[in-house]
Amino acid sequence: MISVVVIGAGNVGSHLVKAFQSAEKVNLVQWYSRDKMSIKAPTKGIELCNDLKDLKSADIYIIAVTDKAIEALSKQLPFENRLVVHTSGSVALKKLDMKHKRGVFYPLQTFSKTSDLEFSEVPFCIETMNKEDSGQLKTLATYMGSPSYMINTEQRQALHLSAVFINNFSNQMYRIAHELSDYKSVNFDVLKPLILETAKKVQFTSPYNAQTGPAKRNDQVTINHHLRTLESHPDYQLLYKKLTNSIKTTHGLKKL
Ligand SMILES: NC(=O)c1ccc[n+]([C@@H]2O[C@H](COP(=O)([O-])OP(=O)(O)OC[C@H]3O[C@@H](n4cnc5c(N)ncnc54)[C@H](OP(=O)(O)O)[C@@H]3O)[C@@H](O)[C@H]2O)c1
């Protein structure tokens, strides 16, 4: 049995709490949020806390708050020499206060309070200052049914950067596509199978091999037509040109 305290009630904190509640071998000791009233998730049977001074003893304290608040919050914790981890992709391990046993428990997934998640689909990137603490974090991931990997700060920051391209930038592409299809009164649903197939294809082939479309085919007639269509959206036209050139460069073709 591993006992945990979750600090933070945002997207990640809320999902972790839900996962710990259903993990037989995890004892969720407390859930800290500076504003208990802001917790929208069901809290039956959970001990809530809004004062750091009231935190109880646990094997692991998981700080799942806004990146810029992690360092200060770790200093404010009223104890020392206990295992304290954060869940950020970009904050260095050493930003946690030295008085703690320090670690990172970064879930490489996209979390929204409104969207359910299977933790078997959430790989945890683990890093610890002391080697002996990594075992406990690996066990915690196992208890949640999640895979885990030992990843150092530099590697994690590179993964986080990759995740921004994969998730945030792709999602912005979906948003633009949604706007362009709405503009012609076409339901966005028509495009959803394409979104799934694009993501599915790279599970079996490399992104390099998976690329299709006018840029890869060097189809200048279609590219010019698209650029003309985007004349009323100069920002999107610029983005289209930059991405087209990026694909062309990757595939050894002459840029626009
Ligand atoms: N969302 C994701 O997809 C994702 C994925 C992997 C890792 N992460 C990482 O997980 C961490 C949490 O992200 P999130 O998406 O859950 O953030 P979030 O939804 O914006 O929630 C942030 C939480 O931090 C609390 N908070 C902010 N400043 C605080 C302070 N000074 N003291 C105490 N609590 C404070 C907020 O409390 P209030 O509600 O009172 O403001 C809120 O509960 C971040 O390090 C993030 O990089 C996020």
The ligand as a Tripos MOL2 file, in Angstrom:
@<TRIPOS>MOLECULE
LIG
   48    52     1     0     0
SMALL
NO_CHARGES

@<TRIPOS>ATOM
      1 N1         -3.2420   19.6000  -18.2960 N.am      1 LIG1
      2 C1         -2.4070   18.7800  -18.8690 C.2       1 LIG1
      3 O1         -2.7240   18.2440  -19.9360 O.2       1 LIG1
      4 C2         -1.0960   18.4370  -18.2230 C.ar      1 LIG1
      5 C3         -0.4150   17.2860  -18.6660 C.ar      1 LIG1
      6 C4          0.7590   16.8930  -18.0290 C.ar      1 LIG1
      7 C5          1.2770   17.6610  -16.9950 C.ar      1 LIG1
      8 N2          0.6390   18.8140  -16.5960 N.ar      1 LIG1
      9 C6          1.2260   19.5670  -15.4750 C.3       1 LIG1
     10 O2          0.4470   19.3340  -14.3060 O.3       1 LIG1
     11 C7          0.4420   20.5240  -13.4790 C.3       1 LIG1
     12 C8         -0.9870   20.9740  -13.2770 C.3       1 LIG1
     13 O3         -1.5560   21.2640  -14.5250 O.3       1 LIG1
     14 P1         -3.1390   21.4160  -14.6980 P.3       1 LIG1
     15 O4         -3.4380   21.3080  -16.1380 O.co2     1 LIG1
     16 O5         -3.8240   20.5250  -13.7380 O.co2     1 LIG1
     17 O6         -3.3420   22.9140  -14.2460 O.3       1 LIG1
     18 P2         -4.7070   23.6850  -13.9740 P.3       1 LIG1
     19 O7         -5.8660   22.8790  -14.4410 O.co2     1 LIG1
     20 O8         -4.5170   25.0670  -14.4760 O.co2     1 LIG1
     21 O9         -4.7830   23.7140  -12.3710 O.3       1 LIG1
     22 C9         -3.7910   24.3440  -11.6360 C.3       1 LIG1
     23 C10        -4.0540   24.1440  -10.1670 C.3       1 LIG1
     24 O10        -3.0030   24.8120   -9.4690 O.3       1 LIG1
     25 C11        -3.5750   25.5730   -8.4200 C.3       1 LIG1
     26 N3         -2.6770   26.6690   -8.1040 N.ar      1 LIG1
     27 C12        -2.2040   27.6230   -8.9390 C.ar      1 LIG1
     28 N4         -1.3890   28.4450   -8.2770 N.ar      1 LIG1
     29 C13        -1.3440   27.9950   -6.9960 C.ar      1 LIG1
     30 C14        -0.6680   28.4210   -5.8110 C.ar      1 LIG1
     31 N5          0.1400   29.4890   -5.8280 N.pl3     1 LIG1
     32 N6         -0.8660   27.7230   -4.6730 N.ar      1 LIG1
     33 C15        -1.6720   26.6500   -4.6430 C.ar      1 LIG1
     34 N7         -2.3490   26.1860   -5.7190 N.ar      1 LIG1
     35 C16        -2.1620   26.8680   -6.8820 C.ar      1 LIG1
     36 C17        -4.9060   26.0310   -8.9790 C.3       1 LIG1
     37 O11        -5.7330   26.4500   -7.9350 O.3       1 LIG1
     38 P3         -6.9580   27.4880   -8.1740 P.3       1 LIG1
     39 O12        -8.0220   26.6880   -8.8770 O.co2     1 LIG1
     40 O13        -7.3010   27.9100   -6.7990 O.co2     1 LIG1
     41 O14        -6.3930   28.5900   -9.0470 O.co2     1 LIG1
     42 C18        -5.3710   24.7420   -9.6610 C.3       1 LIG1
     43 O15        -5.9220   23.8480   -8.7080 O.3       1 LIG1
     44 C19         1.3270   21.5370  -14.2100 C.3       1 LIG1
     45 O16         2.6200   21.4260  -13.7280 O.3       1 LIG1
     46 C20         1.2620   21.0750  -15.6660 C.3       1 LIG1
     47 O17         2.3980   21.4660  -16.3930 O.3       1 LIG1
     48 C21        -0.5380   19.2070  -17.1790 C.ar      1 LIG1
@<TRIPOS>BOND
     1     1     2 1
     2     2     3 2
     3     2     4 1
     4     4     5 ar
     5     4    48 ar
     6     5     6 ar
     7     6     7 ar
     8     7     8 ar
     9     8     9 1
    10     8    48 ar
    11     9    10 1
    12     9    46 1
    13    10    11 1
    14    11    12 1
    15    11    44 1
    16    12    13 1
    17    13    14 1
    18    14    15 2
    19    14    16 1
    20    14    17 1
    21    17    18 1
    22    18    19 2
    23    18    20 1
    24    18    21 1
    25    21    22 1
    26    22    23 1
    27    23    24 1
    28    23    42 1
    29    24    25 1
    30    25    26 1
    31    25    36 1
    32    26    27 ar
    33    26    35 ar
    34    27    28 ar
    35    28    29 ar
    36    29    30 ar
    37    29    35 ar
    38    30    31 1
    39    30    32 ar
    40    32    33 ar
    41    33    34 ar
    42    34    35 ar
    43    36    37 1
    44    36    42 1
    45    37    38 1
    46    38    39 2
    47    38    40 1
    48    38    41 1
    49    42    43 1
    50    44    45 1
    51    44    46 1
    52    46    47 1
@<TRIPOS>SUBSTRUCTURE
     1 LIG1         1 GROUP 0 **** ****
